[in-house]
């Protein structure tokens, strides 16, 4: 014969059951989320997201930047990544500046052409937008940023000025967008 269960003993097991259900649900949810983080977004997804989030920011192609850097009066080239990223490699001639205030200190000309880049273009599009809002009307983002530049085999330098092919991947997920690093 089964002993009758009191309401008090059922009441003690309800929180345990809820915790177990929530725990298993969270684990399943985390696995689903983790699966989404194993692969980086595609370039098409990145470009679409940047266009949606920063619709007013002009996008400069790597080909256009290469041409402009070789011309008289090249644009002010800004690498807005962290110093440790810049130390590994950067586009020759770039300044490592991360804020409107830093850039304002590098140029006082509001009509100065400024091209900003980061790893893939998200941080740099945000900074280009802030520069536009601060009165720098000719600020744009380098489409695909340093990852695209490197993927095309274009010249990179270390902080010491030595040529390199290394690029700081920002993190392993984003690093999969660099050619030769896909997992």
Secondary structure, DSSP 8 states (H G I E B T S, - for coil): ------HHHHHHHHHHHHHHHHHHHHHHHHHHHHHHHHS---HHHHHHHHHHHTTTSEEE-HHHHHHHHHSSS--EEEE-S-HHHHHH-B-TT-EE--SHHHHHHH---TT--EEEE-SSSHHHHHHHHHHHHTT-TTEEEETTHHHHHHHTT--EE-TTS-EE-----SSHHHHTTSTT---
